[in-house]
Every structure is written in C-alpha cells, then in structure tokens.
Amino acid sequence: MIENNYSARDAPDPAASHLTLLIPAQCAGLRIDQALAQMIPEHSRSRIAAWLKDGRILLDSRAVRPDVKVWGGESVDLAVPADPRDAPPQAQDIRINVVYEDDAVLVIDKPAGLVVHPGSGNWSGTLLNALLHHAPGLQEVPRAGIVHRLDKDTSGLLVVAKTLTAQTSLVRQLQARTVERTYLALVQGRVAHEGEVDAPIGRDPRNRVRMAVLASGKPALTRYRVQTRYAQVTLLECKLSTGRTHQIRVHLQSIGHPLVGDPVYRGAQGAAKSVAGANGAFVVIERQALHAQRLAFLHPQSGARVEFQAPLPADLQRLLDSLS
C-alpha cells in the first residue's frame, strides 16, 4: 500500500468528503485510475474511473480521463460522494395501504413497484421510509420492524413489528415456520396437478443478481395446487414453508412453469409479458404475476392466531378477467 498524506478542504457539497492528495513518485507512468487505486485502496478502480468521468476528481485543477498518465508530484482534488449506506433512513410521506394496526403489529398490503428495504439503487422511496413516516416510533425498532420481505414487483401482505417484543416473537415464528404465507401465481403452461418443490436455493454463480436451485444452497420448500387452468397458463396457490430470496419464482421456473411477466426467471420462450385472453386480445402485465394473498401468524401480545387477506390488485385481476 502506498502511504499518503491527505487533508480535507472546504467545498460547497457538505455531503461529500473532499480530499487533496499528491501523486507519489513511485506512481510515475501509471494511469491516474491505476495510481489512485493504489493510493486509496478502500475504493475500487472502477469506482475511481466513474468519479473521473463525473468530474469528481481533478488533476492539477482540471478534469481528466481515467487513462491519463501521471508522473509524480501532481495535485489531485477528490470529492468522494457520501455513501448512502452510512446515512440513517429518513421518514418519507409515501402512501401505504394499512390492512390492520394495533400497538404491536402493522399489516401492510404492499403494491407492486415498492421496494421493501433500502439497498443498492434504492436508498430512498422504500416501504421502510414510508413506515418511519407512518409510525415514527419504529425508529427504535431494528429495520423499522420489517421481519420479512416481498420482491419489489410482488404485491401483497407483509407484517411489521412495532415493538422489540413483537419483532422477537415474529422472527421466532418465521424461524419455526409457523407463519402461514399463501401466494397466487400465474404461471406459463398447464400444470397437471398439485405438488411441491423441495430444492435448495442459493446465489447463482453465473449471475450474482439471480438465485438458483443449487446443491450447496439453503433448504427451500414450496407447495402448490392448481386453482384454475386456462388455455396457455395456470393459476396456482403456493404456500411457503421457507422464505428464501425469490423462492417461488426460482422453484416454479425449475419445474418448467415460470411466472408470467417475470423478466429474470424466464421460460424457454423468454419472459411472457402478455397472455391471450378469451376474446383473442392480448393482455399485458409489466411485472411477475405473483401476489401474497393470505398471511396468518400468532399475535405477539394475545397469542391468538390472526389471519389477513389481500384482494388481487387491478393489474392481476384484469389479467385473470381476460382469461375467463
């Protein structure tokens, strides 16, 4: 590692860390992105190259390309943007559909398109931000009380803990697999009969944004039964015994019945985003046809079993109506 003395300087952007560095002699002949990758190894070369292209890095007070060579002694001014992961999530006035609420729990009917928890590319505008606005006391509960998630483009029911005690109870129920979660899934092809997929799921080694059935994955069990068969698609009711990332999507694709509209876990013919209705017209859906319809658990305070249902959202209902 190259030792480096650098100091903060005044700048108009208080959210960024502003540094002044001096290119050492041992970096002579290197590209500036290569030199900086050695000087500030906590940042990747690709990130440094992006900052150079964005004008966040100045070499002797001028913007340069990542491939410009340095010879030692040059001054580098660097404005490192604030990492959103370091900032506490903020309350945001985002409308949420509250199905039930008391002192211990919130049950939400999440719309498709809403991210549950801040993450890469979605550091705000999430359900967590909405929850902090709806119930400010959730600041005192880890993850604002969120104990399980739905994919961004999956709609339906989520339970949120409003206290630490409730959160502990719900987490233990999820671990014991006593929380009942039932989904409606419209899949490609005609499914012959009910069944189950008992196959471990892990991160796809060929594509890190996907999950896959892997022998080295974590145990995962999905049970399904046929609700309605149509000409080219089938409506299934799916029950989760485990809660792996993308579980239903991965499992149904693995048996040759990927979800209609799923852009990630596609079938042999690609992502079917439209379905021929009974009148011959095609109805388009812009997301995977998956809805968390029913949720049941033991109430953390009373111990009584409570159950909630969420009607199909308009896009899925319109799709099913066109098939009837």
C-alpha positions as CSV (number, residue, x, y, z in Angstrom):
1,M,0.0,0.0,0.0
2,I,1.3,3.5,-0.8
3,E,1.4,5.8,2.1
4,N,-0.4,9.1,1.5
5,N,-1.0,12.3,3.4
6,Y,-4.2,14.0,2.5
7,S,-6.4,16.6,4.1
8,A,-10.0,17.7,4.0
9,R,-10.7,21.0,2.2
10,D,-13.7,23.3,2.1
11,A,-16.2,22.8,-0.7
12,P,-19.8,23.6,-1.4
13,D,-21.0,20.0,-1.2
14,P,-21.2,19.1,2.6
15,A,-22.4,15.6,1.8
16,A,-19.1,14.7,0.1
17,S,-15.7,14.1,1.6
18,H,-13.2,16.4,-0.1
19,L,-9.6,15.3,-0.2
20,T,-6.4,16.7,-1.6
21,L,-3.7,14.2,-2.5
22,L,-0.2,14.3,-4.0
23,I,0.8,11.7,-6.6
24,P,3.9,10.0,-5.2
25,A,7.0,9.4,-7.4
26,Q,6.5,5.6,-7.3
27,C,3.3,6.0,-9.4
28,A,5.1,7.7,-12.3
29,G,4.0,6.2,-15.6
30,L,0.7,4.8,-14.3
31,R,-2.7,5.8,-15.5
32,I,-4.4,8.1,-13.0
33,D,-7.1,5.5,-12.2
34,Q,-4.3,2.9,-11.5
35,A,-2.4,5.3,-9.3
36,L,-5.4,6.3,-7.3
37,A,-6.5,2.6,-6.9
38,Q,-3.1,2.1,-5.1
39,M,-3.3,5.3,-3.1
40,I,-6.9,4.9,-1.8
41,P,-7.4,1.1,-1.9
42,E,-10.7,1.3,0.0
43,H,-12.2,2.4,-3.3
44,S,-12.2,0.2,-6.4
45,R,-10.6,1.2,-9.7
46,S,-14.0,1.1,-11.5
47,R,-15.5,3.4,-8.9
48,I,-12.5,5.8,-9.3
49,A,-12.9,5.7,-13.1
50,A,-16.6,6.6,-12.7
51,W,-15.6,9.6,-10.4
52,L,-13.1,10.7,-13.0
53,K,-15.7,10.7,-15.8
54,D,-18.2,12.5,-13.5
55,G,-15.6,15.3,-12.8
56,R,-15.3,14.4,-9.2
57,I,-11.6,14.1,-9.5
58,L,-9.4,16.9,-10.7
59,L,-5.7,16.6,-11.7
60,D,-3.9,19.9,-11.1
61,S,-7.3,21.6,-11.1
62,R,-8.6,20.1,-14.3
63,A,-10.9,17.2,-15.2
64,V,-9.1,14.3,-17.0
65,R,-9.9,10.9,-18.4
66,P,-9.1,7.7,-16.5
67,D,-6.4,6.8,-19.0
68,V,-4.3,10.0,-18.4
69,K,-0.8,9.1,-17.1
70,V,0.7,10.7,-14.1
71,W,4.4,11.3,-13.4
72,G,4.6,12.1,-9.7
73,G,4.1,15.4,-7.9
74,E,0.7,16.3,-9.4
75,S,-2.1,17.5,-7.1
76,V,-5.3,15.6,-7.0
77,D,-8.6,17.0,-5.7
78,L,-11.1,14.3,-4.9
79,A,-14.8,14.8,-3.9
80,V,-16.0,11.4,-2.6
81,P,-19.8,11.3,-2.6
82,A,-21.4,10.3,0.6
83,D,-22.2,6.6,0.9
84,P,-26.0,6.3,1.3
85,R,-25.4,3.1,3.3
86,D,-23.9,5.2,6.1
87,A,-26.9,7.5,6.4
88,P,-29.8,6.6,8.6
89,P,-33.0,6.0,6.6
90,Q,-35.3,9.0,6.7
91,A,-39.1,9.2,7.1
92,Q,-40.9,9.9,3.8
93,D,-44.5,10.6,3.2
94,I,-45.3,7.7,1.0
95,R,-48.8,6.3,0.9
96,I,-49.2,2.7,2.2
97,N,-52.3,0.5,2.5
98,V,-52.6,-0.5,6.1
99,V,-54.8,-3.6,6.4
100,Y,-54.5,-3.8,10.2
101,E,-52.7,-2.0,13.0
102,D,-52.5,-2.1,16.8
103,D,-49.9,-1.4,19.4
104,A,-47.8,-4.5,18.4
105,V,-48.1,-5.0,14.7
106,L,-48.8,-3.5,11.3
107,V,-50.1,-5.5,8.4
108,I,-49.4,-3.8,5.0
109,D,-50.8,-4.6,1.5
110,K,-47.7,-3.7,-0.5
111,P,-48.2,-2.6,-4.1
112,A,-46.1,-3.8,-6.9
113,G,-43.2,-1.5,-7.6
114,L,-42.4,-0.6,-4.0
115,V,-39.1,-1.7,-2.6
116,V,-39.3,-3.0,1.0
117,H,-35.9,-2.1,2.4
118,P,-33.3,0.4,1.2
119,G,-30.5,-1.2,-0.9
120,S,-28.3,-0.7,-3.9
121,G,-30.1,1.6,-6.3
122,N,-33.0,2.2,-4.0
123,W,-31.7,4.2,-1.0
124,S,-35.0,6.0,-0.5
125,G,-38.6,5.8,-1.5
126,T,-39.0,2.4,0.1
127,L,-41.6,0.8,2.4
128,L,-39.1,1.3,5.3
129,N,-39.1,5.1,4.6
130,A,-42.9,5.1,4.5
131,L,-43.2,3.1,7.8
132,L,-41.0,5.7,9.6
133,H,-43.3,8.4,8.5
134,H,-46.5,6.5,9.4
135,A,-45.2,5.3,12.8
136,P,-42.2,7.4,14.0
137,G,-41.7,5.1,16.9
138,L,-40.4,2.5,14.5
139,Q,-37.1,4.4,14.6
140,E,-36.5,2.4,17.8
141,V,-37.0,-1.0,16.2
142,P,-34.3,-2.5,14.0
143,R,-35.2,-2.3,10.3
144,A,-38.2,-0.3,11.3
145,G,-39.9,-3.6,12.3
146,I,-39.6,-5.3,9.0
147,V,-39.2,-9.1,9.6
148,H,-39.8,-10.5,6.1
149,R,-39.8,-9.1,2.6
150,L,-41.6,-9.2,-0.8
151,D,-39.8,-8.6,-4.1
152,K,-40.2,-5.2,-5.5
153,D,-42.6,-6.3,-8.1
154,T,-44.6,-8.7,-6.0
155,S,-47.7,-7.3,-4.4
156,G,-49.5,-8.4,-1.2
157,L,-49.3,-8.8,2.6
158,L,-46.4,-8.1,4.9
159,V,-46.4,-8.0,8.7
160,V,-44.3,-5.3,10.5
161,A,-43.4,-5.4,14.2
162,K,-44.0,-2.1,16.1
163,T,-42.0,-3.2,19.3
164,L,-38.9,-5.2,20.0
165,T,-41.0,-7.8,21.8
166,A,-43.3,-8.2,18.8
167,Q,-40.3,-8.4,16.5
168,T,-38.7,-11.2,18.5
169,S,-42.0,-13.1,18.5
170,L,-42.5,-12.8,14.7
171,V,-38.9,-13.7,13.9
172,R,-39.1,-16.8,16.1
173,Q,-42.4,-17.8,14.3
174,L,-40.7,-17.3,10.9
175,Q,-37.8,-19.5,12.1
176,A,-40.2,-22.1,13.4
177,R,-42.1,-22.0,10.0
178,T,-45.4,-21.3,11.7
179,V,-46.2,-18.1,9.9
180,E,-48.5,-19.1,7.0
181,R,-47.9,-17.3,3.7
182,T,-50.1,-18.1,0.7
183,Y,-49.5,-16.6,-2.7
184,L,-51.3,-16.6,-6.0
185,A,-49.1,-17.2,-9.0
186,L,-50.0,-17.2,-12.7
187,V,-47.5,-19.4,-14.5
188,Q,-46.7,-20.4,-18.1
189,G,-48.1,-23.7,-19.3
190,R,-50.8,-26.0,-18.0
191,V,-49.9,-27.5,-14.6
192,A,-51.2,-31.1,-14.4
193,H,-51.7,-31.5,-10.6
194,E,-50.7,-30.2,-7.2
195,G,-47.3,-30.9,-5.9
196,E,-44.2,-29.4,-4.1
197,V,-40.7,-28.4,-5.0
198,D,-38.2,-29.3,-2.3
199,A,-34.9,-28.0,-3.7
200,P,-32.2,-25.9,-2.1
201,I,-31.7,-22.3,-3.3
202,G,-28.5,-20.3,-3.4
203,R,-26.9,-17.4,-5.2
204,D,-26.5,-18.2,-8.9
205,P,-22.7,-18.5,-9.5
206,R,-23.1,-17.3,-13.1
207,N,-25.2,-14.3,-12.3
208,R,-25.0,-12.8,-8.8
209,V,-28.3,-10.9,-9.1
210,R,-30.2,-14.2,-9.5
211,M,-30.9,-17.1,-7.3
212,A,-30.9,-20.7,-8.5
213,V,-31.5,-24.3,-7.4
214,L,-28.1,-25.4,-6.1
215,A,-27.0,-28.5,-4.2
216,S,-25.0,-26.1,-1.9
217,G,-28.0,-23.8,-1.3
218,K,-30.2,-23.5,1.7
219,P,-33.2,-25.8,2.1
220,A,-36.4,-24.5,0.5
221,L,-39.8,-26.0,0.2
222,T,-42.7,-24.6,-1.9
223,R,-46.1,-26.4,-2.1
224,Y,-48.6,-25.6,-4.8
225,R,-52.0,-26.6,-6.0
226,V,-54.0,-25.7,-9.1
227,Q,-56.7,-23.0,-8.8
228,T,-57.6,-22.6,-12.4
229,R,-56.3,-23.9,-15.7
230,Y,-56.5,-21.7,-18.8
231,A,-55.5,-22.4,-22.4
232,Q,-51.8,-21.5,-22.0
233,V,-51.4,-20.6,-18.4
234,T,-52.3,-21.9,-14.9
235,L,-53.3,-20.0,-11.7
236,L,-51.6,-21.7,-8.7
237,E,-51.9,-21.2,-5.0
238,C,-48.4,-21.5,-3.5
239,K,-47.5,-21.9,0.2
240,L,-44.1,-21.3,1.6
241,S,-42.5,-23.5,4.2
242,T,-39.3,-21.5,3.9
243,G,-38.6,-17.9,2.9
244,R,-35.6,-17.9,0.6
245,T,-35.0,-15.0,-1.8
246,H,-37.1,-15.3,-5.0
247,Q,-38.2,-18.8,-3.8
248,I,-41.5,-19.2,-5.6
249,R,-40.0,-17.6,-8.8
250,V,-37.0,-19.9,-8.8
251,H,-38.9,-23.1,-7.8
252,L,-41.6,-22.7,-10.4
253,Q,-39.1,-22.0,-13.1
254,S,-37.1,-25.1,-12.1
255,I,-40.2,-27.3,-12.9
256,G,-40.8,-25.6,-16.3
257,H,-43.6,-23.2,-15.2
258,P,-42.0,-19.7,-14.8
259,L,-44.2,-16.9,-13.7
260,V,-46.0,-14.9,-16.4
261,G,-44.2,-11.5,-16.7
262,D,-41.1,-12.5,-14.8
263,P,-38.1,-10.7,-16.5
264,V,-35.5,-12.6,-14.5
265,Y,-36.6,-16.2,-14.2
266,R,-37.8,-16.8,-17.8
267,G,-39.0,-19.9,-19.5
268,A,-37.6,-21.4,-22.7
269,Q,-39.6,-18.9,-24.7
270,G,-38.4,-15.9,-22.7
271,A,-40.5,-13.7,-20.4
272,A,-44.1,-14.0,-21.3
273,K,-45.4,-10.5,-20.6
274,S,-48.7,-10.9,-22.4
275,V,-51.4,-13.5,-22.3
276,A,-54.1,-14.2,-24.9
277,G,-57.5,-13.5,-23.4
278,A,-60.7,-15.4,-24.0
279,N,-61.6,-13.0,-26.8
280,G,-58.3,-13.4,-28.5
281,A,-56.9,-10.0,-27.4
282,F,-53.6,-9.9,-25.6
283,V,-53.4,-8.5,-22.1
284,V,-50.0,-7.2,-21.0
285,I,-48.6,-7.3,-17.5
286,E,-45.4,-5.3,-16.6
287,R,-44.2,-7.4,-13.7
288,Q,-44.2,-11.0,-12.4
289,A,-47.7,-12.3,-11.8
290,L,-47.3,-13.0,-8.1
291,H,-49.4,-11.8,-5.2
292,A,-49.1,-12.5,-1.4
293,Q,-52.8,-13.1,-0.8
294,R,-53.0,-14.5,2.7
295,L,-50.9,-14.1,5.9
296,A,-51.5,-15.8,9.2
297,F,-49.5,-15.8,12.5
298,L,-49.8,-15.8,16.3
299,H,-50.4,-12.3,17.6
300,P,-47.3,-11.3,19.7
301,Q,-49.4,-9.9,22.5
302,S,-52.5,-12.1,22.7
303,G,-51.1,-15.4,21.3
304,A,-54.3,-15.7,19.2
305,R,-54.0,-16.8,15.6
306,V,-54.8,-13.9,13.3
307,E,-55.3,-14.1,9.5
308,F,-55.5,-11.5,6.8
309,Q,-56.3,-11.5,3.1
310,A,-55.5,-9.0,0.4
311,P,-57.6,-8.8,-2.8
312,L,-55.9,-9.1,-6.2
313,P,-54.5,-5.8,-7.4
314,A,-56.1,-4.3,-10.5
315,D,-53.4,-5.5,-13.0
316,L,-53.7,-9.1,-11.9
317,Q,-57.5,-9.0,-11.7
318,R,-57.7,-7.5,-15.2
319,L,-55.4,-10.3,-16.5
320,L,-57.5,-13.1,-14.9
321,D,-60.8,-11.5,-16.1
322,S,-59.5,-11.5,-19.6
323,L,-58.9,-15.3,-19.4
324,S,-62.3,-16.2,-18.1
